[in-house]
Amino acid sequence: MEDTRDARRDWRNVAVLATCQMLYNSGRSLLVATSPLIAYEIASSKVLSTVPITLAVIGTAAATIPASLLMRRIGRSLGFATGSGIGVIGGLACLHGLYYENFLIFCLGALLFGLFSGFAQLYRFAGADVASPQFKAKAISLVLAGGLVAAFVGPELAILGHHMVSGTPFFASYIFMVVLTVLSGVIVMGVNIPKLSPEESREPGRPIGQIMRQPIFIVATLCGVAAQAVMNLLMTSTPLAMRHATHAFTDTALVIEWHIFFMYAPGFFTGSVINRIGAVPAICIGIVIQTLGLAAAITGDGVINFWVAMAALGLGWNFAFTASTNLLTEIYTPSERAKTQAANNFIIFAVVAVGSLSSGALMHWFGWFWVNAGAAPLLLISLIAAIWLGVSKHPTRL
């Protein structure tokens, strides 16, 4: 009976978190698809076109540690709702900046939405918090799969709101983003993840430096960095690259839609694959697929090239990112959970921020080919690290 109640709780948590993942990613994909184009028009220099999305990534990195520590104190549901509130303020700031063509205010809004993203990046960990060892990988992958609907909702809302308000392109799109974020804050209150017991709260666990020196932490974080950074670098550059190739915005939105589809659709089976073959082989599969995406990107600038490249980057991301997250959950105790997750997310999104910041300059000064070529070494390094971990004898459980 107890097992049945636990299973129902696990599935309910996954359903709530997957819904919130969908709502968050719909807003995020809308921001990704539109902010470079908005900045291209209202910024003082075209080189600044990826600054808003870069600030969103910086906000994500900045929020990871405070979000984890706050949730350790007040619990997952209130913590996630707090993040949604910050995201709503960010969406309203974007609306203000867009309407008055104020680039700085628009950037502030993107930064605040990025802070919300720092909270939302913990959805995947929350799904595994109280899940059984057999259900952990599936819980993580199913929560991430919640982003599947966002693959179409975000870009389609961007298209729908593009010319809805005369004289202010995309204004209505950002109204939609605010509504989505409000809904995420309301729905997440239904998540049922107990706070740490008083004993667990008082137990400090190992020092974070000791946890981070573990080979599994190093490799899981490195592979998470590679998967996320390469995906984000290419995703933020794609709208500009397609604009330079004179493709219509509807084509750009289509490419982003299918990219996000391939990021999250595999989540319905990735957990089962990881349980069957192991996290490290799944990471290697993901990195190889992402590398094939880079190869597709540099062979031409037709819509089909962008489509294949971004689809492969999304599919590879799902395998590598889900598996590296699952690998990380094996090396900490409940009392170490918050600081370990915070360290992992901070490292990942700090590196992603650097890549995002450089993407606009790389596109402006060197072009699409070198944006892709510059990403290849990181994938190679992470692949070598994963293979090394796979052939070594480091235990994957405490």
N, C-alpha and C positions, 0 to 999 in steps of 0.2 A: 504493500500500500504506500509506504514511504517513497519507494522508488518510482511509483506511478505519479505521485504528487510532484516529485523532483523533475520528472520528465515533462510533465505539463508545464511546470514553471519555466524550464529551459526553453521549451518551444514558444511559450508566451513571450519571454524575454527576446528571443530571436525575432519574433514577428514585430514587436514594438521597435526594436533597434533597427531592423531592416527597413521599416517604414520611415523612421527618422533618417536613416542613411539615404533613402530615396529622396526625401524632401531636401536634405542638405545638399546632396550632389546635383539636384536639379538647379538649385540656386548657384552652386559653384560652376556648373557647366555653362550656365547663362553668363556668368561673369567672365569665364575663360573665352567664350565665343565672341563677346561684345566689347570687353574693356580695351583690348589692343586697338580696335577700330575707333572707339570713342576717343581714346587718348591720342590716336593719330590725328584726329581732327581738332582737338581742343588744347593739346599741349603746345608749348612754345617751340619744341623741337621734335622731329619725327623719331629721333633716337630714344625719346622717352616713352615710346608707345607701349612698352611692356612693363613700365614702372608700376602701374596699378596692380597687375597680377603678381609682380614681384613683392610689393608691399603686402599683398594678401598672404603670400608664402612666408614672409618675414613675421607677420602676425601669427601665423600657424606655429612657427618655431618658438616665438616668444611666449605663446600661451601654453605650450605643452607641459612645462614643469608646474606652473601655478595651477593649471587645470587638474593635473593628477593629484597634487597635494590638497587642493580644495575638496576634491571628491573623496579623498581619504578621510577628511574631517566631516563633511556633510552628506556623503553618499552620492551614488551615481545619478539618481533622478533629479535631485535639486541642482547638482553640479551641471548636468547637461542642460537643464532649463535656464540656468544662469548664462551659459554659453549662447543659447538661442536668443536671449535678451540682448546680448552684445551684438549679435548678428543683425537683429532688427534695427538697432541704432545705426549700424554700418550701412544697411540698405537705404535707410532714410537719408543718410549723408550722401550716398551715391546719387540719389534722386535730386538733392539740392545742388550738388556739383554739376550734374548733367543739365539741369534746367537753366542754371545761371552760367554754364560753360566755365565753371571754376575748377581747374584741373587739380588744385591742391585739396579742395574739399572732396572731390571725387576720389582722390588717392587716399584721403583719410577714411572714407567709407570702405574702400577696398581693404585697408589695413584692419579696420574693426571687423569686417566680415572674415578676415583671416584669423583674428582672435577666436571667433566662433568656430572656425575650422579646427583650431587647436584642440577645442573641446570635442568636436565631432570625430576627430581622429581616434578617440578612445572608444567609439562605438564597438569596433571590432574586438578590442580587449574585453569590454564589458560582457560581450556575448560568451566569452570563455571563462569569466570569473568564477562561476559556481557550477559550470558544466562538468560532467564526468569526463575522465580522460579519453574515453572512446568517442565522446560527442564534441570535444573541444575543436578539433580541426573543422568539423562540419559546421559548428556554431559560427566560427570565424568566417568561413567561406559563405555561409548563408546570409550573415549580416552584410558582408560586402556585396552579395548579390542583390541586396536592396537597391543598389545604385543602378540596376538594369533599367528600370522604368525611367530613371533620370536621363538615360542616354537619349531619350526622345523628348521628354518633357522640357528640359532646360533649353536646348536649341530651338525647339518648336515655339516655346514661349518667347524666345528672343526674336524669332521671325514674326510671330503674331503681334508683338508689341513694337516692332521696328518703326512702323509709320502710323501707329494708332493715335499718337498725339502729334498734331501738325506742328512742324517747326522744331521739334525736339526728338530726333531719332532715338529709339530704345527707351524712352521715358517710361512707357507702360510696361516694358519688360522688367524694369527694376521695381515697379509696383508689385508685379507677380513674385519677384524674389522676396520681397518683404512678407508677403502673405505666406509663402512656403516656409519661411523661417519661423513665423509666429506659430504655424501648425506644428512644426517640429518641437517647439518648446512645450506645447500643450500635450501632445501625444507621448512624449518621453516620460511624463509623470507616471505612466502606467508600467514602467519597468520595475521588476521586483528582484533587486539584488541587495541582500543584507549588507549593512555596514560591518566593518571589522568588529569582532568581539573586543571587550575591554582588554582581555589578555593579549590578543593580536595587536591591538593599538599600542600597548605598552612595550611590546617586543620590537626592538629596533632592527633586528635582523643584521645581516652582514653589512659592512661599509660598502657604499656604492662603488668605490674604486675596486674593491675585491670582486664584486659582481661583474663589473665591466672588463676585468682582466681575463675572464673566462673565454676560452677560444670560441665557444658557442655564441656568446654575446657578441664578440667581435665579428664573426662571420655572418650571423643573422642580421646584425646592424649594417654591415658593409653591403650585403646583398639587398637589404631593404633600401639603402641609400641609392644603390645603382638602379634598381628597378624604378623607384619613384623619381629620382633626379632626371634620368634619361627620358622617361615618359613625360615629365612636366616640361623639360626643356623643349622637346619637339612639339608638345601640345600647345604651348604658349607661342611658339614661332609659326605654327601652321597657318593661322588666320592671316598673318602678314605675308608669308610665303605665297599663299594662294592669291592674295590681293596683288602682289607683285607679278604673279603669273596671269593676271587679268581674269581670274575666275570670279563668278558671281557669289554674293554672300550666301545664297541658297545652297550652292555647292559646298561652301565652307561649313555651313551648318550641318549638311548631310555627312561630311567627313567627320566632324566632331561627334555627331550622333552615333555613328557606327564605331568610332573609336571608344566611346564610353560604353556602348553595348558590349564590345569585346572585353572591356575591362571587367565587367560585372556578370555577364551571362554565364561564364564558366563557374561562377560561385556555387551553382546548383550541384556541381559534381566535383569541384576541386578538392573539397574536404575528403571525399571518398578516395580520390586518387592519392592524396597525401597519406591517408591511413593505409593504403595498399602498398605504395612504393617507397614511402618515407619522405620527409621534408627536404632533405638535401637533393635527391634526384629531381624532385619537383622544382626546386630552385634552379637547377641546371637547365631543365627543359625551358623554363620561363626566360632565362637569360639568352639562350640560343634563339628562341622565337623573336625576342626583341632585337637581336643582332640582325636577323633576317629582315626585320622592319627597316632598320637603317639602310640595308642594301637596297631595298625597294625604293627608298626615298631619294637616293642619289642617282637613280637610273633614268629619271625624267621628272617633268613638272606637270604632267597631265593629271586630271582629277583622279584617274585610276591609280596613279602612283601614290598620290596622297592618301587615297582610301586604303590601299593595301598596306602602306607603311604604318598608318595610324591604327589600323585593325591589328596588325602584328604587335605593335607596341603595347596595345591594350591587353591583348591575350597573354603576351609574355609577362606583363606586369601582374596580372591576376595570379598566375602560377608562382612567380618569384616572391611577390609581396605577401600573399596568403601563407605560403610555406615558411617564409622567414619569420612572420608573426607567430605561427604555430611553434616553430623551433624555439623562439624566445620564451614562450610560456612555460617551457619545461625546466627553466633554470632558476626560478625564484619561488620563495614561500609567500603566503598571503601577506605577511607583514612587509615584505620587500617589493610587493607588486607595484605600488604607486611610484616609487623612485626608479625602479627598473624600467617601467613603461615610459616614464617621463624622460629618462636619459636616452632611451631608444628613439622616441619620437623627436626629441630636441635635435639629436645628431642628424637624423634623416632630413628634417625640414630646414635646418640651418644650411645644409649642403644644397638642398633644393632651392633655397632662397638665392644662394650665390649663382647657381645655374640659371635661374629665372632672370636675375638682374643682368646677367651677361647675354641673355638670348637676344634682346633687342639690339645691342651693340654688335653682336656677332652677325645678325641678319643684315644690319645696316652696312657694316664694313666689309664682311667677307662673303655673305650669301648663304643660301640654304644648304649647299654642299658641305661647307665647313662646319655648320651647326651639327650636321649628322656625323661627320668624320670626327669631330671633337668629342662626341659621346662614346665612341667605340672603345677607347682605352679603359674607361670605367667598367664597362660590361666585361671586358676581358679579365681585368683584375678580380672582379667579383666571382667570375666563373672559376678561375684558378683557386681562389680561396674556398669556394664551395666544394670543389673536387678534393682539395687537401683535407677539409673536414670530413668528407665522406670516406676517405681511405684511412684516416687516422682512427684511433680507438677512444676518442673522447665520449663519455657517456652523455646521453641526451635527456636524462632525467636526474633529479636530485636524489 
